[in-house]
């Protein structure tokens, strides 16, 4: 079961039973404010329990008046100028109840505490880095299948990975011999000059070696070269490792999206981290 990505007017949304929600991924200015009512109508028609929206600052007040609450905030998200508000509207009282809130708070506290610990710059002996290509998609999908029982996007499908390589997604991998042991990707939005750092997966037997942090460094180097201004992630709120990795790399905590994403078999809350990037010396001389 995969949620579909489609258009509502000229805006881009994802929706379906898998995440039991609508996700307004990109708001087209000409659809505003009428899209607010159209999102409500679709949610009611399908029986979804949440609408999740990435909203530019100019639209925030209208969404709030329609019952949305700001769950996370990324300053300067759009071209380094306009803020983004990640907003939720709950159509079920059960959906907004946070389970294990104290434990999720502890993850943030620990990540911030360890932020001063620095980042690894090299891989352990016996491992190498490479950007995987289309010939690797079957192996990549197998890694994702082993790590994630469920996922909000169809990364288990080699055809999806193959297709995204022709679009705006760049993949990164750590290998042991010819075998991928850790993966990540960045989805680049040239229009907003932002990049989502996502799809981190390390095979269970290779965890604890700092691969996520190493891949994040490589990803930042790539998006800096493309003159991206803001990097961000939507990470599992319960995962110590990934939250610590972003905190160590200088990302700021932007907020928590409650019961937002079907990942690893359950609806989970997600943490937003963001970082404003400077151009690399090479790109600044172009």
Order of alpha helices (4+ residues) and beta strands (2+ residues): beta-beta-beta-alpha-beta-alpha-beta-beta-alpha-beta-alpha-alpha-beta-beta-beta-alpha-beta-alpha-beta-beta-alpha
